Amino acid sequence: MNRHPRKDGRRDGVDPVTRARARRRALQAVYAWQMSGGLVEQVIAQFAHEQAHEIADLEYFDDLVRGVVKHRASLDEALVGYLDRPVEEVDPIERAVLRLSAYELIHRLDVPYRVVLNEAIEIAKRFGSEHGHTYVNGVLDKAAADWRTPEFSAAR
């Protein structure tokens, strides 16, 4: 990992803009995968090609999509206690956002929970239903309190 300061002062080498783009593309890829049930390789190839023109974090995109597909059952199980309906009844966009965010909260501890929540809300506002971001926020806020207790408590 690059430890040299970037122009924006970050030492971790993470570019928040390319990460945000990767998340948006990952949402679209997970949504497409949910709807088609196709092979993850095909979905990744389609969106990675489009993403290459947009300058996004391709490694992060790949990790998010593969992670959600690989851990779908355990992510859904982890989310169940925070939902007011079965996972499959959640709007497909919000379901994709929740799965992506659950993956980040559980498997990507290098990403602060506030970043995960903020990005999820922004993506849900952009792609989801009119009030979908409110639902996503409520679910993830409760989940983050349990899944990232020390970090969550320190931030309060």
C-alpha positions in Angstrom: 0.0 0.0 0.0 1.2 3.5 -0.8 2.0 5.4 2.3 3.1 8.6 0.6 0.7 11.5 1.1 -1.5 12.2 -1.9 -2.5 15.7 -3.0 -5.6 15.4 -0.8 -3.5 14.6 2.2 -4.4 10.9 2.5 -1.6 8.5 3.4 -3.5 5.3 2.8 -3.4 5.6 -1.0 -7.2 5.4 -1.3 -8.8 7.7 -3.8 -12.3 8.3 -2.5 -13.6 9.4 -6.0 -12.4 6.2 -7.7 -13.8 4.2 -4.8 -17.2 5.9 -5.1 -17.2 5.1 -8.8 -16.3 1.5 -8.1 -19.2 1.2 -5.6 -21.7 2.7 -8.1 -20.5 0.2 -10.8 -20.5 -2.6 -8.2 -24.1 -1.8 -7.3 -25.1 -2.0 -11.0 -23.2 -5.3 -11.4 -24.8 -6.8 -8.3 -28.2 -5.6 -9.4 -27.7 -7.2 -12.8 -26.5 -10.4 -11.2 -29.5 -10.5 -8.9 -31.9 -10.0 -11.8 -30.3 -12.3 -14.3 -28.8 -14.9 -12.1 -26.0 -15.0 -14.6 -22.4 -15.9 -14.1 -20.4 -13.5 -12.0 -17.6 -13.5 -14.5 -19.9 -12.2 -17.3 -21.3 -9.5 -15.1 -17.8 -8.4 -13.9 -16.5 -8.4 -17.5 -19.3 -6.2 -18.7 -19.1 -3.6 -16.0 -15.3 -3.6 -15.7 -15.1 -2.7 -19.4 -17.5 0.2 -18.9 -15.7 1.2 -15.7 -12.3 1.3 -17.4 -13.5 4.4 -19.3 -14.7 6.1 -16.1 -11.5 5.7 -14.1 -12.6 3.8 -11.1 -10.9 1.5 -8.6 -11.2 -1.8 -10.6 -9.6 -3.9 -7.8 -12.2 -2.6 -5.3 -15.0 -3.1 -7.8 -13.9 -6.7 -8.4 -13.6 -7.4 -4.6 -17.1 -6.0 -3.9 -18.9 -7.9 -6.6 -17.1 -11.2 -6.0 -17.5 -10.8 -2.3 -21.2 -10.2 -2.4 -21.7 -13.1 -4.8 -19.5 -15.4 -2.7 -21.0 -14.5 0.7 -24.6 -13.7 -0.4 -26.1 -16.3 1.9 -24.2 -15.2 5.0 -24.8 -11.5 4.1 -28.5 -12.1 3.8 -28.5 -14.0 7.0 -26.7 -11.2 8.8 -29.2 -8.6 7.5 -32.3 -10.6 8.4 -32.5 -9.2 12.0 -32.4 -5.6 10.8 -35.1 -6.0 8.0 -38.8 -5.6 8.4 -39.4 -8.2 5.6 -37.7 -11.1 4.0 -34.5 -10.2 2.0 -36.1 -11.2 -1.3 -39.0 -8.8 -0.7 -36.7 -5.8 -0.4 -36.6 -3.6 -3.5 -33.9 -5.0 -5.8 -31.8 -1.8 -5.8 -32.0 -1.4 -2.0 -31.2 -5.2 -1.6 -28.1 -4.7 -3.8 -27.0 -1.7 -1.7 -27.6 -3.5 1.6 -25.6 -6.6 0.4 -22.7 -4.4 -0.8 -22.7 -2.4 2.4 -23.0 -5.5 4.6 -20.0 -7.0 2.7 -18.0 -3.8 3.4 -19.0 -3.6 7.0 -18.3 -7.3 7.7 -15.3 -8.1 5.4 -13.7 -4.7 4.7 -12.7 -3.5 8.1 -10.2 -1.1 6.4 -13.1 1.0 5.3 -14.6 3.2 8.1 -18.2 2.4 8.8 -19.2 6.0 8.3 -17.8 5.9 4.8 -19.8 2.7 4.1 -23.1 4.2 5.4 -22.6 7.6 3.6 -21.8 5.9 0.3 -24.8 3.5 0.7 -27.1 6.4 1.3 -25.8 8.4 -1.7 -26.0 5.3 -4.0 -29.6 4.6 -2.8 -30.6 8.2 -3.4 -29.2 8.1 -6.9 -30.4 4.7 -8.0 -33.2 3.6 -5.6 -36.8 4.5 -5.0 -37.8 7.8 -3.6 -37.4 6.9 0.1 -35.1 3.9 -0.4 -32.2 5.7 1.1 -34.1 6.2 4.4 -34.7 2.5 4.6 -31.1 1.7 3.8 -29.9 4.2 6.4 -32.1 2.7 9.1 -31.0 -0.9 8.4 -27.3 -0.1 8.1 -27.2 2.2 11.1 -28.5 -0.6 13.4 -26.3 -3.2 11.7 -23.1 -1.0 12.0 -23.8 -0.5 15.7 -23.7 -4.3 16.2 -21.1 -5.3 13.6 -18.6 -2.5 14.3 -19.4 -1.9 18.0 -16.0 -0.4 19.0 -15.8 1.9 16.0 -19.4 2.8 16.3 -19.2 3.6 20.0 -16.0 5.6 19.6 -17.7 7.8 17.0 -20.8 8.5 19.1 
